[in-house]
Amino acid sequence: MDRTFSFVVDNAGLRLDRFVALKCPEISRTFAQKLIGEGHVTVNSRVVRAGLKLDIGDTVNITVPSVPPVRLLPEDIPLRIIYEDDDLLVIDKPAGLTVHPAPGHPDHTLVNALLHRYPHLADTGDSLRPGIVHRLDKDTSGLMLIVRNEGARSDLMSQFKNRTVHKAYQALVKGRLTPESGVIEAPLGRDPRNRQRMAVLTEGREARSEYRVMKYIGSCTLLEVVPQTGRTHQIRVHLSAIGYPVMGDAVYGVKSPHLSRQFLHACRLGFRLPSTGKYVEFTSELPPDLAQALEALA
């Protein structure tokens, strides 16, 4: 079913495409331009161009056409499974593997791989994200938790909500970060200038990251970072915001001749087993590409 929205402009001078992206956070500015170009957005009942500057009192109507349902297909993609029981899996995700299908990326994801090995996951949770209770960026490697039934999903979602799931990451940043331990507290939200990015915003959602220096390597610092909240791109944005961007991060960080992706690895994951309540913790060593980058920088 198509979704429709209607807004009355209360600030003059904003471009229409930016206004649509700001009012509908799930719509990127690029997608807003597409909707406008296809006539799905009107201003005062007229089809207009994306760059139109809005006036106070203008009425903007937005229609988001329904998308045909996507059928997820199992794919024989190798998985490294660290732990498995009847309720859940802990996997070590490689860099380059997207977690779940999304517009423009309908297959070759972790979900497709999981459905090949565990067909029953299709009935667990969101139809496009079966088994998924948290995620890692495509180019972030490391530990992920997958649930296998609705009981486990409910239990683990509660643990995430109550912030009793413990996650730690290793990150290599540009510069010698001091002090050697600290807390970064800065609210995060969609960057109003580029909806594909996140940014520190006064009106953003609470975000908190703790860090400690593991070692200094030349002009860089290897950190362990423990996010206390789970915002999109949180670690990458927080470290960039304090002036120590992640090496190899093409969006928020700095390029490195030794890296083809961001130096960010989910190295530790701890939670309580839904079946027994016992706390368990798993660790993952740096993958070869990141370990080799450290050697090259030493």
Secondary structure, 3 states (H helix, E strand, C coil): CCEEEEEECCCCCCEHHHHHHHHCCCCCHHHHHHHHHCCCEEECCEECCCCCECCCCCEEEEEECCCCCCCCCCCCCCCCEEEECCCEEEEEECCCCECCCECCECCCEHHHHHHHHCHHHHHCCCCCCCCECCCCCCCCEEEEEEECCHHHHHHHHHHHHCCCCEEEEEEEEECCCCCCEEEEECCEEEECCEEEEEEECCCCECCEEEEEEEEEECCEEEEEEEECCCCCCHHHHHHHHCCCCEECCCCCCECCCCCCCCCEEEEEEEEECCCCCCEEEEECCCCHHHHHHHHHHC
